[in-house]
Amino acid sequence: MERMQTPSWVLLVYKIPREPTAGRAYVWRKMKRLGALLLHDSVWVLPSTPWTREQFQWLAVEIIELGGEAFLWESHLLLNGQDEALVQQFLSRVDTAYQEILAEMEQEHADLVALSRKYQQVQTQDYFQSALGKHVRDRLLATRGGFES
Amino acid sequence: MKWVTWEQVGVDRMACAWLITKNIDPDAEFLFVPVGHQPLPEGAEPFDIPGVRLSHHRGHCTFYTIVREYDLKDTVLHRIARIVDEADVVQEVPVEPAAPGLDLICRGIRLTSPDDQTALARGKLIYDALYAQLASEPIQV
């Protein structure tokens, strides 16, 4: 992902009919899958890249098709230190997931195939290149065994 | 006939242009407008622009929509539609391992192409290849 001096963020605010609940749940799961952060139970945020803008754009279209309303912005934070705080929130969330993977790898008969899949999934949400993610990757690669390098 | 879409084509639009030329309009001419540009040129069919007929609908990519709208029966195209669905927009439960790679390659094609027209021409090579390979396999849609 691109990293800029002053990061921009994409914000999605939406409202969707309470019924049917399937629509609400669908959008919620998509947000989770994208690794978007929900701020104050109202605004979903992702770092702005061509990819995230496009993902949010199509999600907004889906929300409208589901009978809801959606607004999509690109924005800059104006207060000192808030960019860093937001980046930390994104990092700490993927780091929690990476920690879980590491913990599961310690188990006897760990399912490495499932764990590598989980790693790949977390990695798509790792917008700020967590150092722990690199560590998980190295550990997974080390389990391959076979030839001495 | 003329077809119009936004600039900076990616995995879905390269697939769409390939499909349009191959199955719908062999003489298709593609126009590009900047993202969000209004109004769209008259007399051109818009695609992969939010809100138009040939765009994302019900969680599916534009390629999928075109296959459905034009009632194309070729099961290889249905399989490609599923792959492009997963390549273009995150899906909750992915089943096509080729999808993320296809997305990367198409993004790279745009990066190394001087303009969108060239990117579509190069994308054609990728989709011809994907089609040929899938057509040679037992298809699971």
Interface residues (C-beta under 8 A of the other chain):
Chain A: Y26 R29 K30 R33 L34 P50 E54 Q55 Q57 W58 L59 A60 V61 E62 E65 T124
Chain B: Q8 G10 P50 G51 S55 H56 H57 R58 G59 D88 V89 V90 Q91 E92
